[in-house]
């Protein structure tokens, strides 16, 4: 069971909202709450290894065994592949996205 699922739908650059989503997941996780991140729509760009605060927070979250998922269809529609993403981001199909959402006690979209 996933406690809090932070769904990131916005790009990392020029969208403070995506930063808030990653920060919320990270703060929840470090407070011993089960939290995961799902990157969909333009949020998939947050999974790239670009310089910046979002990437550093995401790397920290992952390094502490935080779960990050990326929706394959949205990633591929934007010309990205799994090898473009940070290590340990799990690329998932539509069926798995539905499972992740239904397994979550609560979701917040950023």
N, C-alpha and C positions, 0 to 999 in steps of 0.2 A: 504494500500500500504506500502510495506517495502522499505525503502530507499536503504540501503546497506545490502547485505547478505554476511556474512563471512562464507564460507564453509570450515570446518576444516576436512582434510582427513588424517592427520598424528598423530602419538602417541605423548603424552605429554613428555615422557622421551627421551632424545637424539635427539629431533627434534625441534630445535629453531623455525622452521617455524610455528608450531602450536601455540607457544607463541605469535608470531607476529600476527596471526589471531585473537586471543582473545584480544590482546592489541589494534588492529585496531578497532574492534567492540566496545570495551570499550571507547576508545578515541573519536570515532565518536558519540557514545551515550551521553557521557558527554559534548559534544560540541553541543548538541541539534539536532543532526542528527538522523534520525530513522535508527537504525541498529539492526540486529538480527544475531544469530549464528545457523548454521546447522552442526551437527556432523554426518559425514558419514565415511564409510570405517574404517580405524584404528583410525580415529578421535573420534570415540565413546568412546575411553578410556579416553578422556579428561573430560568426564562427571562423572567419578568416584570421590569419596571423598578421594583422595590420598593427602598426604602432598606435598606441593610445590606451586610455584608461579602461575602456570596455574590454579590450583584449587582455590586459593585465588582470583585471578582476576575474574574467572567465578562466584564465590560466590558473589563478589561485584557487578558484572554486573546483576546477577539475583536479588539481594537484592534491586536494584534500578529499578526493573520491566523490565529489559532487557529480551527479548525473546530468549530462547535457545531450539532448536529442536534436536531430535536424531532419526535417521532412524532405525526403528524397525528391519528390516531384517539384516542390518549390525551388530546391537547390538547382536541379537540372534545368528548369525553366529560365533560370537566371545565368545559365552557362557555367555553373560550378560543378565540380566533381568532389567525391569524398576525399581525394588526396589534397584538395585545396583547403580543407578544414583543419583546425587544430587537432592534434592527437587526442584520442579518447573521446571524441564526439561521435556518438552512435547515430548513424544514418538509418532512418526508419521509413517504412512504407505506410500507406494510408491505414491499413488495418491496425498496425502497431500504434499509430497516433491515437486512434479511437480507444485502444486499450489503455494507453497512458493517461488519457483524459478521464476515462471512466474509473481508473484505479486511484485517482487523486481525490483527496478529501475536499480540496478547494482549488480553484484556478483564478489567476489574475492575469489579465492581458495588458501588455505594455507596447 
